């Protein structure tokens, strides 16, 4: 929700790096990073709970992400675009979670933007055709550590970097 305080308008944004087991999230106010975290359904207890029941894990992740959005009430949602190169089981699972986020955006009149990993990596100077997935994960962790001074997982780092990349993309467009 865009909140007006006096003559100031505050814009809240959340960026997501979704997965059926670990979803990274980052919150921003007026383009400034505030906090981040991970919804982790990949712990030992969760693995026991979801053994042979991935549909329940996807349902629970969808509900957790929806709850996060409901609590934060963002004006803008940035989510990493689905990479269709994955296997079909993963693609279907992830598309359900992304669908929940898209539905939230429609119902709450949020601006919704799907960002490709290559887009945010380009904005942060990381994109290269020679790099592998694991190297990108390390780079996003390093970026967050050097810019925010925090040690975090790759899921959380990717969500922060996706948000920063989105902000940089539109910052450049406004300055033209």
N, C-alpha and C positions, 0 to 999 in steps of 0.2 A: 504494500500500500504506500502510495506517495503521501508523506506527511508534511503538512505545512506548519512551520514554527515561525511565527511572526511573518517576515517576508521571505524566509528561507524555505525551499522545498527540499525534502530529504528523499533520496531514491535508494531503495534497498535491492540488492542483487544477491543471488546465490548461484554458484557454479557447481556442477556435479560431474563426477567421473563414476558412472554407474557400472555395477557388476552384480551378479546374483549372490555373491558371497561377501564382497567388501565394496562399499560405495563411499568414495571420498566426497566431501562437501566443503565449500568455503563461502563465507558471508562477507559482503562488502556494503558500505554505506557511502554514498556519493563517490564511488570509485576507489574507496580506500579499504584495504583489507582489514577485517575486524577479527575474525576467528575461523577455525576450520576443525574438521574431525573426520572420523570414519565410522560408518555403520558397519559393524563387523559381525557377520553371521558365519564366520569361519573358525570359531573357537572349538576346542575339544567338545564342550557341552553342545554346541550347535551341530557339530558333525554327527554326534550321537542322535540328536533329535531329528535331523534331516536324512539320516541313513536311508537310502532307497526311496526318498521322497523329495525330489528336487522341486516339485510343484509347490509344496508347502514352504520351502525356502524362498522361492520366487514370490509367493503370496506375502510372506512375512517381510521380505525386503521392500516390496511395493508399499506395504502399510507403513513401514518405518520411514521411507522416503516421503510419503504423503504426510505423515505426522510432522516431519522436519519442516516441510513447506508450510503446513498449517500454522506451526508455531512461529516461524520467521515472517510469514506474509510478504514475500518478495514482490517487487514491481517487475523485476527482470529475472528470468531463469535462463542460464547458459548451461547447456548439457553437451557432453562430447558426443559427436555423431557416431552412430552405429557403424562399425567396420564389418561389412558384409563378408569379408574374407574368412571369417570364423566358420566353425562347423555349424550345421543347421540347428542343432540342439541349443548351442550357446546363443545363436542369433535369435531364435524364437524366445528364449528366456529373457534376454536383454531387451528385445523389442517390447515385451510385456511391461517391463519396469519403465522404459522410456515412454510408453503409452500412458502410464499412470501420471507421469510428470506432465506430459502434453495435455492430458485431460484436466489436471489441476490448473494449468495455465489458462485454458479455455474458460473453465468455470469461475476463475478468480480474476479474469481479465488482465493477466500478466503478459508482458512481452516475453516471447519464447524464442530462443535462438539455439540452433544446433551448430556447434563449431567442430570442424574437423581438426584432428590432432595436428595435422601438418599446418593448419592455419595458425593455431596458437603457438606452435613451435617456431614458425617463421617470425612471428611478432617478437619472440624472445631470443631470436638468433640461434636456435638449436637445430633447425631443419637441415637435413642433409640426406641425399639419396644413399649414402654409404653407411648410415647408422642402422643398427639393429634395435629391436624393441627394448632389450635390457639396457643398452647404452642410453636410450632416451629416458628410461626410468631413473637412472643415475643422474642424468643431467637435470631433470626436474627437481630431484631431491637437492642437488647442489645449488640450483637457482634459488630455491626457497631458503636454504641455509644462508647463502650469501646475502640475500635481500631482506630477510626477515629474522635471521638469527635463530631459527628453530630447526630441530632434528625431527623429521617425520617420515612416515611410510610413503611409498611411491603413489599409493591411491590418493592420499591427502595432498601430496605435492602436485600431482596431475590436476586435481580439482582447483587448487590455488592458481597454477599456471594457466589453466584454461580461462579462468576469470580474468587474470591479468592480461592475457593475450587478447581477449575480447575487448577489454577496456582500451588497450593500446590501438586496436584496429579502428575503433570509433573515435578515439582521441585524434588520430592522424587525419581522419576524414573531416572532422570539425575544424581543424587548423588550416585546411586547404582553402 
